[in-house]
């Protein structure tokens, strides 16, 4: 349908925020966009719908009757769109043919790697485990999402990274 060529989800998100805030400035701030970008979205949507959507009355913005009717459907659409774009396929370990890559220094790899490999192969027999020693390149791969796990002394973990303590030594 041609309608999908004429409207952008980002503009609808901006409209939803303008409707909630009744302010172009606050909508821009909440979306981390500029005022001109939000105004541009409003102009495009006004043209598309043939309605002003938000009108200035005194020093504030008000929704047009059409915009008030549109608001619940718009909100539902954006909630559904977020659910769709956030969806991920369910991971089935027994069916997976995946290489799990981890970073661990040699002394910790000797302790953990045999058990890790055994457990991965038990749960996911067609998968593999590879291990890399810590290095700037390995850390960058981890930050880029190309690594699955880091086994590292607690004091060497990246700040604010989710972690679990595996054990503590005296």
Backbone as CSV, one residue per row, in Angstrom:
resi,resn,N_x,N_y,N_z,CA_x,CA_y,CA_z,C_x,C_y,C_z
1,UNK,0.832,-1.178,0.000,0.000,0.000,0.000,0.881,1.247,0.000
2,UNK,0.471,2.244,-0.714,1.254,3.476,-0.846,1.338,4.252,0.469
3,UNK,0.409,4.029,1.391,0.432,4.786,2.644,1.750,4.575,3.393
4,UNK,2.335,3.373,3.309,3.571,3.099,4.028,4.753,3.854,3.430
5,UNK,4.622,4.309,2.218,5.684,5.112,1.608,5.606,6.574,2.031
6,UNK,4.466,6.981,2.570,4.282,8.406,2.828,4.430,8.796,4.306
7,UNK,4.600,7.841,5.190,4.662,8.163,6.612,5.781,7.364,7.266
8,UNK,6.469,7.985,8.199,7.633,7.396,8.837,7.306,7.173,10.319
9,UNK,7.670,6.032,10.843,7.397,5.715,12.236,8.039,6.721,13.190
10,UNK,9.177,7.268,12.806,9.829,8.283,13.655,8.953,9.525,13.796
11,UNK,8.243,9.894,12.735,7.350,11.040,12.806,6.172,10.740,13.735
12,UNK,5.680,9.510,13.671,4.577,9.139,14.558,5.034,9.127,16.013
13,UNK,6.244,8.694,16.256,6.792,8.706,17.621,6.912,10.152,18.114
14,UNK,7.370,11.033,17.247,7.461,12.449,17.615,6.080,13.017,17.911
15,UNK,5.091,12.658,17.099,3.736,13.136,17.331,3.217,12.649,18.678
16,UNK,3.442,11.396,18.985,3.019,10.847,20.270,3.642,11.640,21.422
17,UNK,4.911,11.965,21.314,5.587,12.715,22.370,5.055,14.153,22.438
18,UNK,4.795,14.769,21.284,4.224,16.120,21.292,2.838,16.109,21.936
19,UNK,2.057,15.067,21.651,0.727,14.957,22.243,0.818,14.791,23.762
20,UNK,1.794,14.030,24.213,1.951,13.808,25.648,2.461,15.061,26.354
21,UNK,3.405,15.745,25.751,4.041,16.907,26.370,3.318,18.225,26.104
22,UNK,2.559,18.261,25.026,1.935,19.508,24.559,2.973,20.621,24.448
23,UNK,4.147,20.210,23.964,5.253,21.155,23.798,6.250,20.564,22.817
24,UNK,6.598,21.336,21.818,7.606,20.902,20.851,8.970,20.847,21.516
25,UNK,9.268,21.816,22.353,10.567,21.857,23.029,10.755,20.654,23.941
26,UNK,9.769,20.367,24.788,9.891,19.224,25.709,9.909,17.902,24.949
27,UNK,9.128,17.796,23.868,9.144,16.578,23.056,10.527,16.378,22.452
28,UNK,11.118,17.442,21.948,12.465,17.360,21.376,13.465,16.924,22.440
29,UNK,13.376,17.509,23.623,14.291,17.136,24.711,14.134,15.666,25.090
30,UNK,12.920,15.191,25.245,12.684,13.803,25.647,13.133,12.807,24.592
31,UNK,13.071,13.202,23.326,13.492,12.318,22.242,14.944,12.543,21.833
32,UNK,15.612,13.469,22.503,17.009,13.810,22.195,17.142,14.243,20.729
33,UNK,16.195,15.069,20.297,16.200,15.618,18.945,16.184,17.136,19.041
34,UNK,16.351,17.782,17.908,16.289,19.237,17.887,14.848,19.686,17.692
35,UNK,14.579,20.934,18.075,13.253,21.503,17.834,12.909,21.511,16.342
36,UNK,13.844,21.902,15.455,13.510,21.866,14.030,13.134,20.460,13.537
37,UNK,13.779,19.434,14.073,13.447,18.065,13.648,12.015,17.721,14.056
38,UNK,11.630,18.096,15.267,10.264,17.828,15.736,9.262,18.657,14.928
39,UNK,9.579,19.904,14.680,8.695,20.759,13.869,8.545,20.199,12.463
40,UNK,9.625,19.675,11.900,9.572,19.050,10.576,8.635,17.847,10.588
41,UNK,8.727,17.022,11.635,7.824,15.867,11.746,6.382,16.320,11.799
42,UNK,6.124,17.350,12.593,4.758,17.860,12.706,4.261,18.380,11.364
43,UNK,5.098,19.089,10.629,4.701,19.612,9.313,4.361,18.467,8.364
44,UNK,5.199,17.428,8.346,4.925,16.288,7.450,3.613,15.594,7.816
45,UNK,3.380,15.422,9.121,2.160,14.751,9.556,0.924,15.618,9.303
46,UNK,1.053,16.910,9.468,-0.066,17.809,9.148,-0.444,17.671,7.679
47,UNK,0.575,17.622,6.831,0.317,17.465,5.395,-0.324,16.108,5.108
48,UNK,0.198,15.065,5.729,-0.319,13.709,5.483,-1.781,13.597,5.906
49,UNK,-2.084,14.059,7.130,-3.433,13.884,7.663,-4.398,14.972,7.218
50,UNK,-3.876,16.118,6.725,-4.769,17.212,6.364,-5.421,17.819,7.593
51,UNK,-4.700,17.831,8.701,-5.211,18.372,9.958,-4.044,19.035,10.688
52,UNK,-4.314,20.063,11.458,-3.253,20.768,12.183,-2.664,19.926,13.322
53,UNK,-3.417,18.974,13.859,-3.017,18.053,14.933,-2.788,18.761,16.265
54,UNK,-1.893,19.729,16.290,-1.651,20.536,17.491,-1.762,22.002,17.078
55,UNK,-2.523,22.761,17.849,-2.701,24.174,17.523,-2.324,25.016,18.739
56,UNK,-1.747,26.162,18.474,-1.344,27.072,19.545,-2.543,27.901,19.959
57,UNK,-2.810,27.911,21.259,-3.876,28.760,21.800,-3.282,29.474,23.004
58,UNK,-3.100,30.747,22.859,-2.383,31.500,23.892,-0.932,31.045,23.878
59,UNK,-0.422,30.682,25.009,0.969,30.246,25.078,1.128,28.744,25.121
60,UNK,0.087,27.996,24.757,0.215,26.534,24.848,-0.345,25.833,23.623
61,UNK,0.045,24.573,23.472,-0.455,23.755,22.366,-1.632,22.919,22.843
62,UNK,-2.606,22.765,21.968,-3.772,21.928,22.242,-3.949,20.936,21.099
63,UNK,-4.497,19.786,21.409,-4.788,18.784,20.378,-6.065,19.176,19.648
64,UNK,-6.064,18.959,18.346,-7.300,19.135,17.588,-8.217,17.956,17.910
65,UNK,-9.502,18.069,17.602,-10.399,16.930,17.837,-9.913,15.665,17.109
66,UNK,-9.412,15.841,15.883,-8.890,14.681,15.146,-7.714,14.052,15.895
67,UNK,-6.802,14.872,16.400,-5.634,14.361,17.126,-6.058,13.619,18.386
68,UNK,-7.096,14.128,19.081,-7.592,13.434,20.278,-8.139,12.059,19.927
69,UNK,-8.831,11.954,18.798,-9.350,10.645,18.356,-8.206,9.710,17.944
70,UNK,-7.170,10.295,17.367,-6.027,9.518,16.873,-5.127,9.002,18.007
71,UNK,-5.073,9.730,19.114,-4.095,9.465,20.174,-4.102,8.028,20.711
72,UNK,-5.237,7.423,21.072,-5.177,6.056,21.601,-4.660,5.044,20.579
73,UNK,-5.069,5.178,19.334,-4.595,4.253,18.291,-3.106,4.435,18.033
74,UNK,-2.641,5.687,18.051,-1.225,5.969,17.850,-0.401,5.344,18.965
75,UNK,-0.831,5.517,20.201,-0.120,4.950,21.353,-0.052,3.423,21.218
76,UNK,-1.174,2.781,20.878,-1.209,1.326,20.724,-0.273,0.873,19.607
77,UNK,-0.264,1.611,18.502,0.619,1.282,17.381,2.084,1.316,17.819
78,UNK,2.466,2.356,18.563,3.856,2.482,18.984,4.247,1.406,19.994
79,UNK,3.341,1.044,20.878,3.610,-0.055,21.819,3.806,-1.357,21.044
80,UNK,2.940,-1.619,20.071,3.073,-2.828,19.249,4.349,-2.802,18.416
81,UNK,4.689,-1.651,17.861,5.911,-1.536,17.058,7.136,-1.817,17.918
82,UNK,7.155,-1.306,19.138,8.275,-1.558,20.042,8.388,-3.048,20.355
83,UNK,7.262,-3.697,20.568,7.283,-5.143,20.828,7.825,-5.910,19.624
84,UNK,7.459,-5.484,18.436,7.924,-6.165,17.223,9.425,-5.994,17.029
85,UNK,9.912,-4.762,17.140,11.336,-4.537,16.881,12.212,-5.048,18.019
86,UNK,11.636,-5.290,19.189,12.405,-5.823,20.318,12.391,-7.344,20.362
87,UNK,11.571,-7.965,19.538,11.430,-9.424,19.579,12.713,-10.115,19.126
88,UNK,12.999,-11.203,19.738,14.150,-12.029,19.385,13.689,-13.476,19.308
89,UNK,14.277,-14.255,18.396,13.882,-15.658,18.332,14.280,-16.370,19.620
90,UNK,13.507,-17.345,19.990,13.798,-18.131,21.187,15.010,-19.018,20.914
91,UNK,15.925,-19.058,21.843,17.132,-19.870,21.709,16.826,-21.292,22.180
92,UNK,17.033,-22.262,21.304,16.847,-23.677,21.619,18.219,-24.332,21.637
93,UNK,18.839,-24.509,22.810,20.221,-24.993,22.884,20.444,-26.322,22.164
94,UNK,19.526,-27.266,22.295,19.764,-28.595,21.719,19.797,-28.546,20.193
95,UNK,19.082,-27.587,19.600,19.043,-27.467,18.141,20.097,-26.507,17.592
96,UNK,20.728,-25.738,18.459,21.650,-24.688,18.022,22.935,-25.266,17.444
97,UNK,23.402,-24.620,16.404,24.734,-24.882,15.844,25.459,-23.554,15.907
98,UNK,26.036,-23.283,17.061,26.572,-21.966,17.336,27.969,-22.105,17.916
99,UNK,28.788,-21.113,17.667,30.091,-21.037,18.320,29.990,-19.992,19.412
100,UNK,30.198,-20.412,20.640,30.228,-19.507,21.778,31.674,-19.098,21.991
101,UNK,31.919,-17.808,22.018,33.276,-17.305,22.146,33.410,-16.586,23.476
102,UNK,34.479,-16.908,24.197,34.685,-16.264,25.471,36.113,-15.768,25.613
103,UNK,36.287,-14.833,26.523,37.591,-14.277,26.859,37.930,-14.764,28.259
104,UNK,39.103,-15.318,28.426,39.563,-15.731,29.760,41.083,-15.785,29.750
105,UNK,41.717,-15.272,30.805,43.173,-15.411,30.895,43.539,-16.880,31.072
106,UNK,44.744,-17.242,30.668,45.172,-18.649,30.687,44.901,-19.337,32.009
107,UNK,45.279,-18.712,33.129,45.126,-19.389,34.421,43.660,-19.648,34.770
108,UNK,42.728,-18.765,34.350,41.311,-19.015,34.596,40.733,-19.974,33.564
109,UNK,41.219,-19.919,32.331,40.748,-20.849,31.297,41.050,-22.285,31.710
110,UNK,42.204,-22.509,32.315,42.556,-23.858,32.777,41.570,-24.343,33.830
111,UNK,41.111,-23.438,34.671,40.183,-23.817,35.740,38.779,-24.063,35.194
112,UNK,38.270,-23.132,34.358,36.872,-23.164,33.944,36.597,-23.806,32.597
113,UNK,37.480,-23.687,31.661,37.181,-24.076,30.290,36.754,-25.534,30.128
114,UNK,37.426,-26.508,30.741,36.951,-27.893,30.556,35.499,-28.086,30.996
115,UNK,35.114,-27.506,32.138,33.726,-27.643,32.599,32.755,-26.882,31.704
116,UNK,33.179,-25.714,31.228,32.323,-24.921,30.337,32.064,-25.687,29.046
117,UNK,33.116,-26.225,28.454,32.961,-26.982,27.199,32.070,-28.190,27.416
118,UNK,32.293,-28.929,28.496,31.467,-30.110,28.788,29.988,-29.725,28.918
119,UNK,29.710,-28.644,29.630,28.320,-28.233,29.850,27.675,-27.726,28.552
120,UNK,28.409,-26.971,27.759,27.867,-26.502,26.481,27.543,-27.686,25.583
121,UNK,28.455,-28.647,25.493,28.218,-29.813,24.630,27.084,-30.693,25.156
122,UNK,26.901,-30.732,26.452,25.778,-31.492,27.018,24.451,-30.836,26.628
123,UNK,24.384,-29.515,26.719,23.138,-28.795,26.432,22.942,-28.506,24.947
124,UNK,24.040,-28.349,24.224,23.991,-27.945,22.824,25.047,-28.735,22.045
125,UNK,24.764,-30.005,21.760,25.795,-30.891,21.209,26.378,-30.482,19.858
126,UNK,25.674,-29.641,19.091,26.207,-29.235,17.783,26.939,-27.894,17.843
127,UNK,27.105,-27.361,19.055,27.775,-26.072,19.219,29.239,-26.273,19.589
128,UNK,29.984,-25.159,19.550,31.402,-25.187,19.903,31.704,-24.028,20.842
129,UNK,32.849,-24.155,21.528,33.323,-23.096,22.400,34.733,-22.743,21.980
130,UNK,34.985,-21.450,21.808,36.352,-20.994,21.569,36.693,-20.004,22.667
131,UNK,37.972,-19.930,22.974,38.427,-19.055,24.039,39.577,-18.198,23.529
132,UNK,39.549,-16.907,23.911,40.626,-15.992,23.554,41.190,-15.388,24.830
133,UNK,42.478,-15.129,24.825,43.105,-14.434,25.943,42.722,-12.961,25.880
134,UNK,42.657,-12.294,27.032,42.359,-10.859,27.024,43.392,-10.085,26.206
135,UNK,42.911,-9.174,25.403,43.758,-8.302,24.597,42.882,-7.140,24.165
136,UNK,43.471,-6.046,23.727,42.631,-4.928,23.257,41.675,-5.362,22.138
137,UNK,42.151,-6.198,21.231,41.289,-6.667,20.145,40.145,-7.525,20.643
138,UNK,40.423,-8.394,21.617,39.377,-9.246,22.174,38.339,-8.408,22.921
139,UNK,38.803,-7.414,23.696,37.867,-6.551,24.405,36.983,-5.790,23.425
140,UNK,37.555,-5.314,22.326,36.742,-4.595,21.345,35.704,-5.526,20.731
141,UNK,36.102,-6.779,20.467,35.133,-7.745,19.947,33.992,-7.946,20.948
142,UNK,34.332,-7.987,22.233,33.313,-8.133,23.264,32.375,-6.930,23.261
143,UNK,32.933,-5.736,23.225,32.123,-4.517,23.214,31.245,-4.434,21.971
144,UNK,31.713,-5.026,20.856,30.950,-5.026,19.611,29.922,-6.152,19.559
145,UNK,29.842,-6.954,20.620,28.869,-8.044,20.677,29.309,-9.300,19.968
146,UNK,30.587,-9.425,19.655,31.083,-10.607,18.959,31.582,-11.673,19.928
147,UNK,31.578,-11.401,21.213,31.981,-12.336,22.262,30.769,-12.599,23.132
148,UNK,30.702,-13.800,23.696,29.549,-14.167,24.502,29.781,-14.048,26.002
149,UNK,31.030,-14.211,26.447,31.293,-14.286,27.879,32.721,-13.859,28.166
150,UNK,32.898,-13.219,29.298,34.233,-12.867,29.780,34.390,-13.467,31.166
151,UNK,35.453,-14.228,31.353,35.819,-14.715,32.684,37.072,-13.944,33.052
152,UNK,36.947,-13.118,34.079,38.005,-12.164,34.376,38.024,-11.903,35.872
153,UNK,39.187,-11.613,36.451,39.199,-11.182,37.852,38.300,-9.959,38.026
154,UNK,37.629,-9.911,39.155,36.641,-8.879,39.428,37.184,-7.471,39.198
155,UNK,38.394,-7.208,39.643,38.953,-5.856,39.544,39.270,-5.455,38.102
156,UNK,39.232,-6.395,37.154,39.525,-6.081,35.762,38.264,-5.984,34.888
157,UNK,37.093,-6.120,35.485,35.853,-6.033,34.711,35.624,-4.615,34.211
158,UNK,34.881,-4.505,33.120,34.518,-3.196,32.588,33.504,-2.545,33.525
159,UNK,33.581,-1.247,33.713,32.621,-0.570,34.592,31.192,-0.751,34.074
160,UNK,30.272,-0.902,34.988,28.838,-0.984,34.682,28.450,-2.183,33.827
161,UNK,29.313,-3.182,33.700,28.954,-4.352,32.901,28.314,-5.399,33.804
162,UNK,27.208,-6.005,33.379,26.572,-7.038,34.203,27.557,-8.172,34.486
163,UNK,27.527,-8.687,35.715,28.477,-9.727,36.077,27.936,-10.577,37.228
164,UNK,28.506,-11.751,37.369,28.268,-12.643,38.499,29.619,-13.100,39.013
165,UNK,29.729,-13.221,40.318,30.960,-13.717,40.915,30.943,-15.239,40.848
166,UNK,31.976,-15.827,40.248,32.063,-17.291,40.136,32.661,-17.908,41.392
167,UNK,33.646,-17.269,41.974,34.247,-17.738,43.208,35.115,-16.640,43.794
168,UNK,35.520,-16.820,45.042,36.413,-15.866,45.711,37.578,-16.634,46.287
169,UNK,38.775,-16.096,46.144,39.969,-16.712,46.694,40.427,-15.922,47.899
170,UNK,41.041,-16.600,48.897,41.598,-15.854,50.041,42.802,-15.049,49.615
